Amino acid sequence: MEEPKRAFGYVCPHCGKGVYAERTQFAMVAGPMDVICECGKSALHMEADSLQRYHLQVPCGICGATHDAVCNEKALFSGRGIGLACAKAQQLCCYIGWPEEVRPKVEALEELCAGLRKKEQSPEENEAESFYNDVIMYEILSELKEIAGRGGISCACGSKRWSMKVHHAAVDLICQDCGAVLRVPAANDEDLDNLCCQMKLVIPSRAR
């Protein structure tokens, strides 16, 4: 029987790509462990102390720094998982847990970090394109990734092929076959609560 795995995910502050890896519990307790970005410029490092507490050094795609965290065995090895936060922005920058939970959250975090970098590099040009609420937008993108991961996004025309366009305070889901659009608001807590209640999203087909 294959040993269950835990997933690790963060966004590289150097290349901006999401970094995802899976490790068995045996590999996690065997000694110091690194999850290295393919660009080679960042790595999540973890090792245990004599009290079996796990010390992590986490590269942060949000602020560009490296954050220190300490986790116990239960948090790392059981349950759906945990999120580690950027100390400066108070936003989650790293996930550890079930692979099906971590992967979509890292993909959403990668998109958020890309938007934040774009805003920082050209603040005047991108003022109109910046997110109304960075935290809400990140959570909305994460929820959409989870819904998509279980095949929950489709169009009333019958298509399951769609694309996504992120705006200032909303996300458009666009059917790639008929061109219909479903706008998902992403401005406040109410928008997030409404989306969290949805198991499926159906893009209204264009009348032919």
C-alpha positions as CSV (number, residue, x, y, z in Angstrom):
1,M,0.0,0.0,0.0
2,E,1.4,3.4,-1.0
3,E,2.2,5.7,1.9
4,P,0.1,8.8,2.1
5,K,1.8,12.0,1.0
6,R,1.7,15.6,2.2
7,A,2.0,18.4,-0.3
8,F,4.0,21.6,0.1
9,G,3.4,24.8,-1.9
10,Y,4.6,28.3,-2.1
11,V,5.4,31.0,-4.7
12,C,9.0,31.7,-5.5
13,P,9.8,35.4,-4.8
14,H,12.5,35.4,-7.6
15,C,10.8,33.8,-10.6
16,G,7.2,34.2,-9.5
17,K,6.2,30.6,-10.2
18,G,4.2,28.4,-7.9
19,V,6.4,25.7,-6.3
20,Y,4.7,22.4,-5.5
21,A,6.0,19.1,-4.1
22,E,4.8,16.0,-2.4
23,R,6.6,14.1,0.4
24,T,5.9,11.0,2.4
25,Q,5.9,11.1,6.1
26,F,9.0,8.9,6.2
27,A,10.8,11.5,4.0
28,M,9.7,14.3,6.3
29,V,11.0,12.7,9.5
30,A,14.1,11.2,8.0
31,G,16.1,14.5,8.2
32,P,16.3,18.0,6.9
33,M,14.1,18.5,3.8
34,D,14.1,21.1,1.0
35,V,11.5,21.9,-1.6
36,I,13.4,23.8,-4.3
37,C,12.1,26.0,-7.0
38,E,13.1,24.9,-10.5
39,C,14.8,28.3,-11.0
40,G,17.1,27.3,-8.2
41,K,16.9,30.6,-6.4
42,S,14.5,29.7,-3.5
43,A,13.8,26.7,-1.3
44,L,11.5,25.9,1.5
45,H,13.6,24.3,4.2
46,M,12.3,22.1,7.1
47,E,14.1,20.3,9.9
48,A,13.1,18.9,13.3
49,D,14.6,19.8,16.7
50,S,15.1,17.5,19.7
51,L,11.6,18.1,20.8
52,Q,10.1,17.0,17.5
53,R,9.1,20.5,16.5
54,Y,9.5,21.3,12.9
55,H,11.3,24.6,12.0
56,L,10.5,25.9,8.5
57,Q,12.1,28.7,6.4
58,V,9.5,29.7,3.9
59,P,10.2,31.9,0.8
60,C,7.4,34.5,0.4
61,G,6.1,35.4,-3.0
62,I,4.0,38.2,-1.5
63,C,6.7,40.3,0.2
64,G,9.9,38.7,-1.1
65,A,11.3,37.8,2.3
66,T,11.9,34.5,4.0
67,H,9.7,33.7,7.0
68,D,10.4,31.4,9.9
69,A,7.7,29.1,11.3
70,V,7.5,26.3,13.8
71,C,4.9,23.5,13.5
72,N,4.2,20.4,15.6
73,E,3.8,16.9,14.2
74,K,0.0,16.8,14.4
75,A,-0.3,20.0,12.2
76,L,2.1,18.7,9.6
77,F,1.1,15.0,9.4
78,S,-2.7,15.0,9.9
79,G,-5.8,16.8,8.8
80,R,-6.5,18.8,5.6
81,G,-3.5,21.0,6.2
82,I,-2.3,24.3,7.4
83,G,-1.4,27.7,5.9
84,L,1.6,29.8,6.9
85,A,1.2,33.6,6.7
86,C,3.4,36.4,5.4
87,A,4.3,38.3,8.6
88,K,4.2,41.7,6.7
89,A,1.0,41.4,4.7
90,Q,-0.9,39.0,7.0
91,Q,-1.8,36.8,4.0
92,L,-1.2,33.1,3.6
93,C,2.0,32.5,1.6
94,C,2.6,28.7,2.0
95,Y,0.4,25.6,2.3
96,I,1.1,22.2,3.7
97,G,-1.5,19.4,3.6
98,W,-3.5,17.1,1.3
99,P,-2.4,17.4,-2.3
100,E,-5.9,18.0,-3.5
101,E,-6.1,21.0,-1.1
102,V,-2.7,22.4,-1.6
103,R,-2.4,22.4,-5.4
104,P,-5.4,24.7,-6.3
105,K,-4.4,27.1,-3.5
106,V,-0.9,27.4,-4.8
107,E,-2.2,28.1,-8.3
108,A,-4.5,30.9,-6.9
109,L,-1.6,32.3,-4.9
110,E,0.6,32.4,-8.0
111,E,-2.0,34.5,-9.8
112,L,-2.4,36.8,-6.8
113,C,1.4,37.4,-6.5
114,A,1.6,38.1,-10.2
115,G,-1.0,40.8,-9.9
116,L,0.7,42.3,-6.9
117,R,4.1,42.4,-8.7
118,K,2.5,44.0,-11.7
119,K,0.9,46.7,-9.5
120,E,4.2,47.4,-7.7
121,Q,6.2,47.7,-11.0
122,S,3.8,50.1,-12.7
123,P,1.6,51.6,-10.0
124,E,0.3,54.4,-12.2
125,E,-0.4,52.3,-15.3
126,N,-2.1,49.6,-13.3
127,E,-4.0,51.7,-10.7
128,A,-7.3,50.9,-12.5
129,E,-6.4,47.2,-12.8
130,S,-5.4,46.7,-9.1
131,F,-7.6,44.5,-7.0
132,Y,-10.4,46.2,-4.9
133,N,-9.4,43.8,-2.1
134,D,-6.3,41.7,-2.5
135,V,-7.3,39.2,0.3
136,I,-10.8,38.7,-1.1
137,M,-9.6,38.3,-4.6
138,Y,-7.0,35.7,-3.5
139,E,-9.7,33.7,-1.7
140,I,-12.1,33.9,-4.6
141,L,-9.4,32.6,-7.0
142,S,-8.7,29.8,-4.6
143,E,-12.3,28.8,-4.4
144,L,-12.7,28.9,-8.2
145,K,-9.6,26.6,-8.5
146,E,-11.2,24.2,-6.1
147,I,-14.5,24.1,-7.9
148,A,-12.7,23.7,-11.2
149,G,-10.6,20.9,-9.7
150,R,-13.7,18.8,-9.1
151,G,-15.1,19.5,-12.6
152,G,-17.7,21.9,-11.3
153,I,-17.5,24.6,-14.0
154,S,-19.3,24.3,-17.2
155,C,-21.5,26.2,-19.7
156,A,-25.2,25.8,-20.4
157,C,-24.3,25.1,-24.0
158,G,-22.8,21.8,-22.9
159,S,-19.2,22.8,-23.1
160,K,-16.7,22.3,-20.3
161,R,-14.0,24.4,-22.0
162,W,-13.6,27.8,-20.3
163,S,-11.1,30.4,-19.5
164,M,-10.7,33.0,-16.8
165,K,-10.2,36.8,-16.8
166,V,-9.4,38.6,-13.6
167,H,-10.7,42.2,-13.2
168,H,-10.5,44.9,-10.5
169,A,-13.3,43.5,-8.4
170,A,-14.6,40.5,-10.3
171,V,-13.5,37.3,-12.2
172,D,-15.1,36.4,-15.6
173,L,-15.5,32.8,-16.5
174,I,-15.7,32.6,-20.3
175,C,-17.0,29.7,-22.3
176,Q,-14.4,28.9,-25.1
177,D,-17.1,27.5,-27.4
178,C,-20.0,29.9,-27.3
179,G,-18.3,32.9,-25.8
180,A,-20.8,33.3,-22.9
181,V,-19.6,35.0,-19.7
182,L,-20.3,34.4,-16.0
183,R,-19.1,37.3,-13.8
184,V,-18.1,36.3,-10.3
185,P,-18.0,39.3,-7.9
186,A,-14.8,39.6,-5.9
187,A,-15.0,42.7,-3.7
188,N,-16.1,41.8,-0.2
189,D,-16.9,39.1,2.3
190,E,-20.4,38.6,1.0
191,D,-19.1,37.8,-2.5
192,L,-16.8,35.2,-0.9
193,D,-19.5,33.7,1.2
194,N,-21.8,33.4,-1.8
195,L,-19.1,31.6,-3.8
196,C,-18.3,29.2,-1.0
197,C,-21.9,28.0,-1.0
198,Q,-21.6,26.9,-4.7
199,M,-20.7,23.3,-5.5
200,K,-21.0,24.0,-9.3
201,L,-21.0,27.1,-11.5
202,V,-22.8,27.2,-14.9
203,I,-22.0,29.8,-17.4
204,P,-25.3,31.0,-19.0
205,S,-25.1,30.1,-22.7
206,R,-25.5,32.7,-25.3
207,A,-28.8,32.6,-27.3
208,R,-28.3,31.3,-30.8
